[in-house]
Amino acid sequence: MRRYDEKIINTLLDSFERSKLASGTNQRDISVAYRVSRKNLPEYFDEASVQYETVHEQMEALETAGLVKLFWRGGRRGHILEKCVLRTDQDALASAYTFVGRKPQKAKEEVLLQICEEWLEKLPKAGASAVTELSSAASGPESANTPLVCFLEELQRCLQTNRSVRAWVDPDHPEEFRRLCRLMNAILSNTGEYYLRQFSISVFHDSKLAEKEISHACRIIREFHPDPAFREMDWEDILAEYNIYRNPAWVYVKGKGTFSLMEADAGPGVHLPADCASSESSSPSESSSCAEADLPSEIRPLPESGLSSRDCGKDGNDDGGALWVSLAGFRGGLGLSNGDLERLRWRIEDRPAYILTIENLTSFHQWTDARGLCLYLGGFANAARREFLKSLHAGWPDVPMLHFGDIDCGGFRIWKNLVQSAGLPVRPYKMDLETYQKYKSFGRQLTENDRKTLGEMLTDPFFAGSQKELFGEMLKDGLKLEQECIYDN
């Protein structure tokens, strides 16, 4: 026998929980009704069926039990049922919830509030400074957990003011909410480098569990992270900020530069003797003025070939077979593991004319100027790439740093994030009005969201007058450019 009574009571309870009656905020008398119609209950009106008798029997039993009140067409009981109205006194509601075996919404919300309180007791409060300034997990545990704290506090406010929280959590499954908090905390507090499944094992002892829920956790981190740059990131970019990677992460470099790998305790960066250390004011000629005989082995000139397995110390003896790599020997560039970036040492005299970050992979491959050191950024620079660029700037502080990206909202936001999150003097390259006008025949139409964002960027003090002139031209033309169409370098 089909249970029409359970279907109708569940529907009535759903409507009740969405109504102001449930929160006690109704300003007038309202009722919660289920209308019996051909749309809601087609079999009741099927003349070839006897289901209407089953409906009558079950609904009259509910009325006898005091759960509903029935209304019949023309007042003729047992004739045609028009609607069922839920009784909303406390005892009737309790009986209705018991009848269908479900918990009242308030009881489910109390469980969510309890979970919020448990986690907020463990975490530091999100102060005003933390809410307005946070760039990465390197900020420390207190600020790193700010997105989780802000999320839990907002959830509390919604639950306490009878607002829905289903956009973030399902009140019917509190165990999933506990797991979400645990996952977010593990992401935000992470300091090691993990692959996603390895990370899942460390958190849940299950290699696939985190992978199933990670996009939801990252969506909430994106929404509640105080750094606006996170709004533009997908879930893999967000994980990379916390050194968690779905697959091994590589940094592609090409152009001019010679490097080797050092021992883990040697310290990263560009290496040169202390009496020849570069400064902000030193020129290329000054930074290479020491005689070659005075230079330690790690910065001696490399032979013309791309690889050398032999390098000598001051006394002319073999230094143990250090392997040095010249980027000049690899026209297509090299891929460097994130885990090896901090172990790189660069020869100071093999100085690039500039350091250039490139947003898109095709443009990186198209780049042919071998005078500079080029890095494929792939969108927003994660923590590993930022530290890598900072180490290059520390070794060559007088080498210009440039960023080449799309002439659109995302391209300029990536540049802004690189400047602000890494604290580097990076200037945009070929992201100006002249380049835009030259290539705008290749442009794509701006979306409504693009127009809104460009309007916000026009009032952003970060951007200079010439860039705002460009934004205005883009809005007038309704166009944006992908950097792949800009191919002269």
The 8 nearest C-alpha neighbors of each residue, nearest first, counted from 0:
[[1, 2, 53, 3, 50, 54, 57, 4],
 [0, 2, 3, 53, 4, 50, 54, 5],
 [3, 1, 4, 5, 0, 6, 57, 54],
 [2, 4, 6, 5, 1, 7, 54, 57],
 [3, 5, 7, 2, 6, 57, 58, 8],
 [6, 4, 8, 7, 3, 2, 9, 99],
 [5, 7, 3, 9, 4, 8, 10, 2],
 [6, 8, 10, 4, 9, 5, 11, 3],
 [7, 9, 11, 5, 10, 6, 12, 4],
 [10, 8, 12, 6, 11, 7, 5, 13],
 [9, 11, 7, 13, 8, 12, 6, 14],
 [12, 10, 8, 14, 9, 13, 7, 15],
 [11, 13, 15, 9, 14, 10, 8, 16],
 [14, 12, 10, 16, 15, 11, 9, 17],
 [15, 13, 11, 17, 12, 16, 18, 10],
 [14, 16, 12, 18, 17, 13, 11, 21],
 [15, 17, 13, 21, 14, 18, 12, 104],
 [18, 16, 14, 15, 13, 19, 21, 20],
 [19, 17, 15, 20, 16, 21, 14, 22],
 [20, 18, 25, 24, 22, 21, 23, 17],
 [19, 21, 23, 18, 22, 25, 24, 15],
 [22, 20, 19, 16, 23, 18, 15, 17],
 [23, 21, 19, 24, 20, 161, 18, 25],
 [22, 24, 20, 21, 25, 19, 26, 18],
 [25, 23, 19, 22, 26, 20, 21, 18],
 [24, 26, 19, 27, 20, 23, 28, 29],
 [25, 27, 24, 28, 19, 23, 29, 20],
 [28, 26, 25, 29, 24, 20, 19, 30],
 [27, 29, 30, 26, 25, 20, 19, 31],
 [28, 30, 27, 31, 20, 25, 19, 26],
 [29, 31, 32, 84, 28, 85, 87, 86],
 [32, 30, 85, 84, 15, 11, 14, 29],
 [31, 33, 84, 83, 85, 30, 34, 82],
 [34, 32, 83, 82, 84, 35, 11, 7],
 [35, 33, 82, 36, 81, 32, 83, 39],
 [34, 36, 81, 82, 40, 39, 33, 80],
 [37, 35, 39, 38, 40, 34, 41, 81],
 [36, 38, 41, 40, 39, 44, 35, 43],
 [37, 39, 36, 40, 41, 35, 42, 34],
 [40, 38, 36, 37, 35, 41, 34, 33],
 [39, 41, 37, 42, 36, 43, 38, 35],
 [42, 40, 37, 43, 44, 38, 39, 45],
 [41, 43, 45, 44, 40, 50, 48, 51],
 [44, 42, 51, 41, 45, 40, 50, 54],
 [45, 43, 42, 41, 46, 37, 51, 40],
 [46, 44, 42, 48, 47, 43, 41, 49],
 [45, 47, 48, 44, 49, 43, 42, 51],
 [48, 46, 45, 49, 44, 42, 50, 43],
 [49, 47, 45, 46, 50, 42, 51, 43],
 [48, 50, 51, 52, 47, 53, 46, 43],
 [51, 49, 53, 52, 48, 43, 54, 42],
 [50, 52, 43, 54, 49, 53, 55, 44],
 [53, 51, 55, 50, 54, 49, 56, 43],
 [54, 52, 50, 56, 51, 55, 57, 49],
 [53, 55, 51, 57, 52, 56, 58, 3],
 [56, 54, 52, 58, 53, 57, 59, 51],
 [55, 57, 53, 59, 54, 58, 52, 60],
 [58, 56, 60, 54, 59, 55, 4, 53],
 [59, 57, 61, 60, 55, 56, 54, 4],
 [58, 60, 62, 61, 56, 57, 55, 63],
 [59, 61, 63, 57, 58, 62, 64, 56],
 [62, 60, 58, 64, 59, 63, 66, 67],
 [61, 63, 67, 59, 65, 64, 60, 68],
 [62, 64, 60, 65, 61, 59, 66, 67],
 [65, 63, 61, 62, 66, 60, 67, 59],
 [66, 64, 62, 63, 67, 91, 61, 86],
 [67, 65, 91, 61, 86, 64, 62, 95],
 [68, 66, 85, 62, 86, 84, 65, 61],
 [67, 69, 84, 62, 83, 85, 70, 86],
 [70, 68, 83, 82, 84, 67, 71, 62],
 [69, 71, 82, 81, 80, 83, 68, 72],
 [72, 70, 80, 74, 81, 79, 76, 75],
 [73, 71, 74, 79, 81, 75, 80, 70],
 [72, 74, 75, 71, 76, 79, 78, 70],
 [73, 75, 71, 72, 76, 70, 78, 79],
 [76, 74, 73, 78, 71, 72, 77, 79],
 [75, 77, 78, 71, 74, 79, 72, 80],
 [76, 78, 75, 79, 55, 71, 80, 52],
 [77, 79, 76, 75, 80, 71, 72, 74],
 [80, 78, 72, 71, 81, 77, 75, 76],
 [79, 81, 71, 82, 72, 70, 78, 35],
 [82, 80, 35, 71, 70, 72, 34, 79],
 [83, 81, 34, 35, 70, 33, 80, 69],
 [82, 84, 69, 33, 32, 68, 67, 70],
 [85, 83, 32, 68, 67, 31, 33, 86],
 [84, 86, 67, 31, 87, 32, 66, 11],
 [85, 87, 67, 66, 91, 88, 84, 92],
 [88, 86, 92, 85, 91, 89, 90, 30],
 [87, 89, 91, 90, 86, 92, 93, 85],
 [90, 88, 92, 91, 93, 87, 94, 86],
 [89, 91, 93, 92, 88, 94, 87, 95],
 [92, 90, 94, 66, 88, 93, 89, 86],
 [93, 91, 95, 89, 94, 90, 87, 88],
 [92, 94, 90, 96, 91, 95, 89, 97],
 [93, 95, 97, 91, 92, 96, 98, 90],
 [94, 96, 92, 98, 97, 93, 66, 91],
 [97, 95, 93, 101, 98, 94, 99, 100],
 [96, 98, 100, 94, 95, 99, 93, 101],
 [97, 99, 95, 96, 100, 94, 5, 101],
 [100, 98, 97, 96, 101, 5, 95, 9],
 [101, 99, 97, 98, 96, 102, 95, 5],
 [102, 100, 96, 99, 97, 103, 98, 95],
 [101, 103, 96, 104, 106, 107, 100, 97],
 [102, 104, 106, 105, 96, 107, 101, 93],
 [105, 103, 107, 106, 108, 102, 16, 170],
 [106, 104, 108, 107, 103, 109, 102, 21],
 [105, 107, 109, 103, 104, 108, 102, 110],
 [108, 106, 104, 110, 105, 109, 170, 103],
 [107, 109, 105, 111, 110, 106, 104, 112],
 [110, 108, 112, 106, 107, 111, 105, 113],
 [109, 111, 113, 107, 108, 112, 114, 106],
 [112, 110, 108, 114, 113, 109, 115, 173],
 [113, 111, 109, 115, 114, 110, 108, 116],
 [112, 114, 110, 116, 111, 115, 109, 117],
 [115, 113, 117, 111, 112, 116, 118, 110],
 [116, 114, 112, 118, 113, 117, 151, 119],
 [117, 115, 119, 113, 114, 118, 120, 112],
 [116, 118, 114, 120, 115, 119, 113, 121],
 [119, 117, 121, 120, 115, 116, 114, 122],
 [118, 120, 116, 122, 121, 117, 115, 148],
 [119, 121, 118, 117, 122, 116, 123, 115],
 [122, 120, 118, 119, 117, 123, 116, 124],
 [121, 123, 119, 120, 118, 124, 148, 144],
 [124, 122, 141, 125, 121, 119, 148, 120],
 [123, 125, 126, 122, 148, 119, 145, 141],
 [126, 124, 145, 129, 148, 130, 123, 127],
 [127, 125, 129, 128, 124, 130, 145, 123],
 [126, 128, 130, 129, 131, 125, 132, 124],
 [129, 127, 131, 130, 126, 132, 125, 133],
 [130, 128, 126, 132, 127, 131, 142, 125],
 [129, 131, 127, 225, 128, 132, 126, 125],
 [130, 132, 128, 129, 225, 127, 133, 226],
 [133, 131, 129, 130, 128, 225, 226, 134],
 [134, 132, 226, 135, 129, 225, 142, 131],
 [133, 135, 420, 226, 132, 138, 136, 137],
 [134, 136, 137, 138, 133, 240, 143, 382],
 [137, 135, 143, 138, 241, 139, 187, 188],
 [136, 138, 135, 139, 143, 190, 134, 382],
 [137, 139, 136, 135, 142, 143, 133, 134],
 [138, 140, 137, 141, 143, 142, 136, 188],
 [139, 141, 143, 142, 188, 144, 138, 136],
 [142, 140, 143, 139, 144, 123, 145, 122],
 [141, 143, 145, 144, 129, 140, 139, 138],
 [142, 144, 140, 136, 141, 145, 187, 139],
 [145, 143, 142, 147, 146, 187, 141, 140],
 [144, 146, 148, 142, 147, 125, 143, 149],
 [147, 145, 224, 223, 149, 148, 144, 220],
 [146, 148, 150, 145, 144, 149, 151, 183],
 [147, 149, 145, 151, 150, 146, 152, 125],
 [150, 148, 152, 146, 147, 151, 145, 153],
 [149, 151, 147, 153, 148, 152, 146, 223],
 [152, 150, 154, 148, 153, 149, 115, 147],
 [151, 153, 155, 149, 154, 150, 148, 156],
 [154, 152, 156, 150, 155, 151, 149, 157],
 [153, 155, 151, 157, 152, 156, 150, 158],
 [154, 156, 152, 158, 153, 157, 159, 151],
 [157, 155, 153, 159, 154, 158, 160, 152],
 [156, 158, 162, 154, 160, 155, 159, 161],
 [157, 159, 155, 161, 160, 156, 162, 154],
 [158, 160, 156, 157, 161, 155, 162, 112],
 [161, 159, 157, 158, 162, 156, 22, 155],
 [160, 162, 158, 159, 157, 22, 163, 156],
 [163, 161, 157, 160, 158, 164, 159, 156],
 [162, 164, 165, 157, 161, 158, 166, 17],
 [165, 163, 166, 167, 168, 162, 157, 154],
 [164, 166, 168, 167, 169, 163, 170, 162],
 [165, 167, 164, 168, 163, 169, 219, 215],
 [166, 168, 165, 164, 169, 219, 215, 154],
 [169, 167, 165, 164, 176, 166, 170, 175],
 [168, 170, 165, 171, 172, 173, 167, 164],
 [171, 169, 172, 107, 173, 168, 108, 111],
 [170, 172, 169, 173, 107, 102, 104, 168],
 [171, 173, 170, 174, 169, 175, 176, 168],
 [174, 172, 176, 175, 170, 171, 177, 111],
 [173, 175, 177, 176, 172, 178, 179, 171],
 [176, 174, 178, 173, 177, 172, 179, 168],
 [175, 177, 179, 173, 178, 174, 168, 180],
 [178, 176, 174, 180, 179, 175, 181, 173],
 [177, 179, 175, 181, 176, 180, 182, 174],
 [180, 178, 176, 182, 181, 177, 175, 183],
 [181, 179, 183, 177, 182, 178, 184, 176],
 [180, 182, 178, 184, 179, 183, 185, 177],
 [181, 183, 179, 185, 180, 184, 178, 186],
 [184, 182, 186, 180, 185, 181, 216, 187],
 [183, 185, 187, 181, 182, 186, 188, 180],
 [184, 186, 182, 188, 183, 187, 189, 181],
 [187, 185, 183, 189, 184, 188, 182, 241],
 [186, 188, 184, 143, 185, 189, 144, 183],
 [189, 187, 185, 186, 184, 140, 143, 190],
 [188, 190, 186, 187, 185, 191, 241, 136],
 [189, 191, 188, 192, 241, 242, 136, 137],
 [192, 190, 189, 193, 242, 243, 241, 188],
 [191, 193, 242, 243, 190, 194, 338, 241],
 [194, 192, 243, 198, 197, 195, 244, 242],
 [193, 195, 244, 197, 245, 243, 196, 198],
 [196, 194, 245, 198, 197, 244, 243, 199],
 [197, 195, 206, 199, 198, 194, 207, 200],
 [196, 198, 200, 194, 199, 195, 193, 206],
 [197, 199, 195, 201, 196, 200, 193, 194],
 [200, 198, 196, 209, 206, 202, 197, 201],
 [199, 201, 204, 205, 206, 197, 203, 198],
 [200, 202, 198, 199, 204, 203, 197, 205],
 [203, 201, 199, 200, 204, 198, 185, 182],
 [202, 204, 205, 200, 199, 201, 208, 209],
 [205, 203, 200, 201, 202, 199, 206, 208],
 [206, 204, 200, 203, 207, 208, 199, 209],
 [205, 207, 196, 200, 199, 208, 197, 204],
 [208, 206, 210, 205, 209, 196, 211, 199],
 [209, 207, 211, 210, 205, 206, 199, 212],
 [210, 208, 199, 212, 211, 213, 207, 182],
 [209, 211, 207, 213, 208, 212, 195, 196],
 [212, 210, 208, 209, 213, 207, 214, 215],
 [213, 211, 209, 210, 215, 214, 216, 208],
 [212, 214, 216, 210, 215, 209, 211, 217],
 [213, 215, 217, 216, 234, 212, 218, 211],
 [216, 214, 218, 217, 213, 212, 219, 167],
 [217, 215, 213, 219, 218, 214, 183, 220],
 [216, 218, 220, 214, 219, 234, 215, 221],
 [217, 219, 215, 221, 216, 220, 214, 222],
 [218, 220, 222, 221, 216, 217, 223, 215],
 [221, 219, 217, 223, 222, 218, 224, 146],
 [220, 222, 218, 229, 219, 224, 230, 223],
 [223, 221, 219, 220, 224, 218, 230, 229],
 [224, 222, 146, 220, 221, 150, 219, 225],
 [223, 225, 146, 221, 220, 226, 222, 229],
 [224, 226, 130, 131, 227, 223, 133, 132],
 [225, 227, 228, 224, 133, 229, 134, 132],
 [228, 226, 229, 230, 225, 224, 231, 221],
 [229, 227, 230, 226, 231, 416, 232, 412],
 [228, 230, 232, 221, 227, 231, 226, 224],
 [231, 229, 228, 227, 221, 232, 222, 226],
 [232, 230, 229, 228, 233, 409, 227, 221],
 [233, 231, 229, 236, 230, 237, 234, 228],
 [232, 234, 236, 235, 237, 231, 217, 218],
 [233, 235, 237, 217, 236, 214, 238, 232],
 [234, 236, 238, 237, 233, 239, 244, 245],
 [237, 235, 239, 233, 234, 238, 232, 240],
 [238, 236, 234, 240, 239, 235, 232, 233],
 [237, 239, 243, 235, 241, 240, 236, 234],
 [238, 240, 242, 236, 243, 241, 237, 244],
 [241, 239, 381, 237, 238, 382, 242, 135],
 [240, 242, 239, 238, 243, 136, 189, 186],
 [243, 241, 239, 192, 240, 244, 193, 238],
 [244, 242, 193, 238, 239, 194, 241, 192],
 [243, 245, 194, 246, 195, 239, 193, 238],
 [244, 246, 195, 194, 243, 247, 235, 196],
 [245, 247, 244, 248, 194, 195, 243, 196],
 [246, 248, 244, 249, 194, 245, 336, 337],
 [249, 247, 337, 336, 246, 244, 250, 245],
 [250, 248, 336, 335, 334, 337, 251, 247],
 [249, 251, 335, 334, 336, 252, 375, 337],
 [250, 252, 334, 375, 333, 374, 335, 249],
 [253, 251, 374, 332, 333, 373, 250, 375],
 [254, 252, 332, 373, 326, 372, 333, 255],
 [253, 255, 369, 372, 371, 326, 327, 373],
 [254, 256, 372, 371, 351, 370, 326, 327],
 [257, 255, 326, 349, 325, 351, 372, 350],
 [256, 258, 325, 324, 345, 346, 326, 349],
 [259, 257, 345, 344, 324, 323, 346, 343],
 [258, 260, 323, 344, 343, 322, 324, 261],
 [261, 259, 343, 342, 344, 262, 258, 322],
 [262, 260, 342, 265, 343, 263, 259, 344],
 [261, 263, 265, 264, 342, 260, 266, 343],
 [262, 264, 265, 342, 261, 266, 341, 267],
 [265, 263, 262, 266, 261, 342, 267, 341],
 [264, 266, 262, 263, 261, 267, 342, 344],
 [267, 265, 264, 268, 342, 263, 341, 261],
 [268, 266, 341, 342, 343, 344, 265, 390],
 [269, 267, 390, 344, 394, 391, 270, 343],
 [268, 270, 394, 345, 344, 347, 346, 391],
 [271, 269, 345, 347, 344, 268, 346, 298],
 [270, 272, 347, 276, 298, 273, 275, 269],
 [273, 271, 275, 274, 276, 294, 295, 270],
 [272, 274, 276, 275, 271, 277, 270, 294],
 [275, 273, 272, 276, 271, 289, 277, 286],
 [274, 276, 273, 272, 286, 277, 271, 289],
 [277, 275, 273, 274, 271, 272, 278, 286],
 [276, 278, 286, 281, 275, 395, 394, 279],
 [279, 277, 281, 280, 276, 396, 397, 395],
 [278, 280, 396, 281, 397, 277, 395, 282],
 [279, 281, 278, 282, 397, 277, 396, 285],
 [282, 280, 278, 279, 285, 277, 286, 283],
 [281, 283, 285, 284, 286, 280, 397, 277],
 [282, 284, 286, 285, 287, 281, 350, 397],
 [283, 285, 282, 287, 286, 288, 281, 348],
 [286, 284, 282, 288, 287, 283, 281, 277],
 [285, 287, 283, 284, 277, 288, 282, 275],
 [288, 286, 285, 284, 289, 348, 283, 275],
 [287, 289, 285, 286, 284, 290, 275, 283],
 [290, 288, 287, 291, 293, 275, 294, 286],
 [291, 289, 292, 293, 288, 294, 287, 275],
 [292, 290, 294, 293, 289, 299, 300, 295],
 [291, 293, 290, 294, 313, 295, 289, 299],
 [294, 292, 291, 290, 289, 295, 313, 272],
 [293, 295, 291, 292, 299, 296, 298, 272],
 [296, 294, 297, 298, 313, 312, 293, 299],
 [295, 297, 312, 299, 298, 311, 294, 310],
 [296, 298, 295, 299, 346, 270, 344, 345],
 [299, 297, 346, 296, 347, 295, 271, 300],
 [298, 300, 296, 297, 294, 301, 295, 291],
 [301, 299, 298, 302, 348, 349, 346, 291],
 [300, 302, 303, 299, 307, 325, 257, 323],
 [303, 301, 304, 300, 307, 305, 306, 325],
 [302, 304, 301, 305, 328, 325, 306, 327],
 [305, 303, 302, 306, 328, 307, 325, 301],
 [304, 306, 328, 325, 324, 327, 303, 326],
 [307, 305, 324, 304, 323, 325, 308, 322],
 [306, 308, 323, 309, 322, 324, 305, 304],
 [309, 307, 322, 320, 321, 323, 306, 310],
 [308, 310, 320, 307, 321, 322, 311, 317],
 [309, 311, 318, 321, 317, 320, 296, 308],
 [310, 312, 317, 318, 315, 316, 296, 313],
 [311, 313, 296, 315, 314, 318, 316, 295],
 [314, 312, 315, 295, 311, 292, 296, 293],
 [313, 315, 312, 316, 311, 317, 292, 318],
 [316, 314, 311, 312, 313, 317, 318, 310],
 [317, 315, 311, 314, 312, 318, 313, 310],
 [316, 318, 311, 319, 310, 320, 312, 315],
 [319, 317, 311, 312, 320, 310, 316, 321],
 [318, 320, 317, 321, 309, 310, 311, 316],
 [319, 321, 309, 308, 318, 322, 310, 317],
 [322, 320, 308, 319, 309, 310, 323, 318],
 [321, 323, 308, 307, 259, 320, 309, 324],
 [324, 322, 259, 307, 258, 306, 321, 308],
 [323, 325, 306, 258, 257, 305, 259, 326],
 [324, 326, 257, 305, 327, 328, 256, 306],
 [325, 327, 328, 329, 256, 255, 254, 253],
 [328, 326, 325, 329, 255, 254, 305, 330],
 [327, 329, 305, 326, 325, 330, 304, 306],
 [330, 328, 332, 326, 331, 327, 333, 305],
 [329, 331, 332, 328, 327, 253, 254, 326],
 [330, 332, 329, 364, 253, 333, 252, 254],
 [333, 331, 253, 329, 252, 330, 251, 326],
 [332, 334, 252, 251, 253, 335, 329, 331],
 [335, 333, 251, 250, 249, 252, 336, 332],
 [336, 334, 250, 249, 251, 333, 337, 339],
 [335, 337, 249, 338, 339, 248, 250, 334],
 [338, 336, 340, 339, 249, 248, 383, 335],
 [337, 339, 336, 340, 341, 192, 342, 335],
 [338, 340, 342, 336, 337, 341, 343, 335],
 [341, 339, 337, 342, 343, 338, 387, 336],
 [340, 342, 267, 339, 343, 387, 338, 266],
 [341, 343, 339, 261, 267, 260, 340, 263],
 [344, 342, 260, 340, 341, 259, 267, 258],
 [345, 343, 258, 259, 269, 268, 260, 267],
 [344, 346, 258, 269, 257, 347, 270, 343],
 [347, 345, 298, 349, 257, 348, 258, 270],
 [346, 348, 349, 298, 350, 269, 345, 271],
 [347, 349, 350, 346, 287, 298, 300, 286],
 [350, 348, 347, 256, 346, 257, 351, 255],
 [349, 351, 348, 347, 256, 352, 255, 346],
 [352, 350, 371, 353, 255, 372, 370, 256],
 [351, 353, 371, 370, 398, 350, 354, 399],
 [354, 352, 371, 399, 351, 398, 400, 372],
 [355, 353, 400, 372, 371, 373, 401, 399],
 [356, 354, 373, 401, 402, 400, 374, 372],
 [355, 357, 374, 402, 373, 375, 376, 403],
 [358, 356, 403, 375, 376, 359, 404, 363],
 [357, 359, 404, 376, 377, 378, 375, 403],
 [360, 358, 377, 362, 361, 357, 363, 375],
 [359, 361, 363, 362, 364, 375, 377, 358],
 [362, 360, 364, 363, 359, 365, 483, 366],
 [361, 363, 365, 364, 360, 483, 359, 366],
 [364, 362, 360, 366, 361, 365, 375, 357],
 [363, 365, 361, 362, 366, 360, 331, 367],
 [366, 364, 362, 363, 361, 367, 486, 483],
 [365, 367, 363, 364, 368, 362, 488, 486],
 [366, 368, 369, 365, 488, 364, 254, 330],
 [369, 367, 370, 366, 488, 371, 254, 255],
 [370, 368, 254, 371, 255, 367, 327, 372],
 [371, 369, 352, 368, 255, 351, 254, 372],
 [372, 370, 351, 353, 352, 255, 254, 369],
 [371, 373, 354, 254, 255, 351, 253, 355],
 [374, 372, 355, 253, 252, 356, 354, 254],
 [373, 375, 252, 356, 251, 376, 357, 355],
 [376, 374, 357, 251, 356, 377, 363, 358],
 [375, 377, 358, 357, 378, 356, 374, 380],
 [378, 376, 358, 359, 375, 379, 360, 357],
 [379, 377, 358, 376, 380, 413, 359, 410],
 [380, 378, 413, 381, 377, 376, 416, 236],
 [379, 381, 384, 385, 376, 378, 417, 382],
 [380, 382, 240, 384, 383, 239, 385, 379],
 [381, 383, 385, 240, 384, 386, 380, 135],
 [384, 382, 386, 385, 381, 387, 337, 340],
 [385, 383, 387, 381, 386, 382, 380, 388],
 [386, 384, 382, 388, 387, 383, 421, 380],
 [387, 385, 389, 383, 388, 384, 390, 382],
 [386, 388, 384, 390, 385, 389, 383, 340],
 [389, 387, 391, 385, 390, 386, 384, 392],
 [390, 388, 386, 392, 391, 387, 393, 385],
 [389, 391, 268, 393, 387, 388, 392, 386],
 [392, 390, 388, 394, 389, 393, 395, 268],
 [391, 393, 396, 395, 389, 394, 390, 388],
 [394, 392, 390, 391, 396, 395, 389, 268],
 [393, 395, 269, 391, 392, 396, 268, 390],
 [394, 396, 392, 398, 397, 393, 391, 277],
 [397, 395, 392, 393, 279, 398, 394, 278],
 [396, 398, 395, 279, 399, 282, 281, 280],
 [397, 399, 353, 395, 396, 352, 400, 354],
 [400, 398, 353, 354, 397, 401, 352, 425],
 [399, 401, 354, 425, 355, 353, 426, 398],
 [402, 400, 355, 426, 425, 427, 428, 354],
 [401, 403, 356, 427, 355, 428, 357, 426],
 [404, 402, 357, 428, 427, 356, 358, 429],
 [405, 403, 358, 410, 482, 357, 402, 406],
 [404, 406, 482, 410, 481, 407, 480, 409],
 [407, 405, 480, 430, 410, 479, 481, 404],
 [406, 408, 479, 410, 405, 409, 480, 411],
 [407, 409, 411, 410, 412, 453, 449, 452],
 [408, 410, 412, 407, 411, 413, 405, 231],
 [411, 409, 405, 404, 413, 407, 412, 408],
 [412, 410, 414, 413, 408, 409, 415, 407],
 [411, 413, 415, 409, 414, 410, 416, 408],
 [414, 412, 416, 410, 379, 411, 415, 409],
 [413, 415, 411, 417, 412, 416, 418, 410],
 [416, 414, 412, 418, 417, 413, 411, 419],
 [415, 417, 413, 419, 418, 414, 420, 412],
 [418, 416, 414, 415, 420, 421, 419, 413],
 [419, 417, 423, 422, 415, 416, 421, 420],
 [418, 420, 422, 416, 421, 417, 415, 423],
 [419, 421, 416, 417, 422, 134, 418, 385],
 [422, 420, 423, 417, 385, 419, 418, 389],
 [423, 421, 419, 418, 420, 424, 417, 389],
 [422, 424, 418, 421, 425, 389, 417, 419],
 [425, 423, 418, 426, 400, 422, 399, 401],
 [424, 426, 400, 401, 423, 418, 402, 427],
 [425, 427, 401, 402, 400, 428, 424, 414],
 [428, 426, 402, 401, 430, 403, 429, 425],
 [427, 429, 403, 430, 402, 401, 426, 431],
 [430, 428, 431, 434, 403, 427, 404, 485],
 [429, 431, 428, 406, 427, 434, 403, 404],
 [432, 430, 434, 433, 429, 435, 469, 466],
 [431, 433, 435, 469, 434, 436, 430, 468],
 [432, 434, 436, 435, 431, 437, 429, 430],
 [435, 433, 437, 436, 431, 432, 429, 438],
 [434, 436, 432, 438, 437, 433, 439, 431],
 [435, 437, 433, 439, 434, 438, 432, 440],
 [436, 438, 434, 435, 439, 433, 440, 432],
 [439, 437, 435, 440, 436, 441, 434, 485],
 [438, 440, 442, 441, 436, 435, 437, 480],
 [439, 441, 438, 442, 437, 436, 443, 435],
 [442, 440, 439, 438, 443, 484, 480, 481],
 [443, 441, 439, 480, 479, 478, 440, 444],
 [442, 444, 478, 479, 480, 445, 441, 481],
 [443, 445, 478, 477, 446, 479, 442, 476],
 [446, 444, 478, 477, 449, 479, 450, 443],
 [445, 447, 449, 448, 450, 444, 477, 451],
 [448, 446, 450, 449, 451, 445, 452, 444],
 [447, 449, 451, 446, 450, 452, 445, 453],
 [450, 448, 446, 452, 447, 451, 445, 453],
 [451, 449, 447, 453, 448, 452, 454, 446],
 [450, 452, 448, 454, 449, 453, 447, 455],
 [451, 453, 455, 449, 454, 450, 448, 456],
 [454, 452, 456, 450, 455, 451, 449, 457],
 [453, 455, 451, 457, 452, 456, 450, 458],
 [456, 454, 452, 453, 457, 458, 459, 451],
 [455, 457, 459, 453, 458, 454, 452, 462],
 [456, 458, 454, 455, 467, 459, 453, 470],
 [457, 459, 456, 455, 460, 454, 462, 467],
 [458, 460, 456, 461, 457, 462, 455, 463],
 [461, 459, 462, 458, 463, 457, 456, 464],
 [462, 460, 459, 463, 415, 456, 458, 457],
 [461, 463, 460, 466, 459, 467, 464, 456],
 [464, 462, 466, 465, 467, 461, 460, 468],
 [463, 465, 467, 466, 468, 462, 469, 457],
 [466, 464, 468, 467, 463, 469, 432, 431],
 [467, 465, 469, 468, 463, 464, 462, 470],
 [466, 468, 470, 464, 469, 465, 457, 471],
 [467, 469, 465, 471, 466, 470, 464, 472],
 [468, 470, 466, 432, 472, 467, 471, 473],
 [471, 469, 467, 473, 472, 468, 474, 466],
 [470, 472, 474, 468, 469, 473, 467, 475],
 [473, 471, 475, 469, 470, 474, 476, 468],
 [472, 474, 470, 476, 478, 471, 475, 477],
 [473, 475, 477, 471, 472, 476, 470, 450],
 [474, 476, 472, 473, 477, 471, 478, 470],
 [477, 475, 473, 478, 474, 472, 444, 471],
 [476, 478, 474, 445, 473, 475, 444, 479],
 [479, 477, 444, 445, 473, 443, 476, 442],
 [478, 480, 407, 442, 443, 406, 445, 473],
 [481, 479, 442, 406, 405, 407, 482, 443],
 [480, 482, 405, 483, 406, 484, 479, 442],
 [481, 483, 405, 485, 484, 404, 480, 406],
 [482, 484, 485, 362, 481, 361, 486, 359],
 [483, 485, 482, 486, 481, 441, 438, 480],
 [486, 484, 482, 483, 487, 438, 481, 434],
 [485, 487, 484, 488, 483, 365, 362, 366],
 [486, 488, 485, 366, 365, 484, 367, 429],
 [487, 486, 368, 366, 367, 485, 365, 429]]
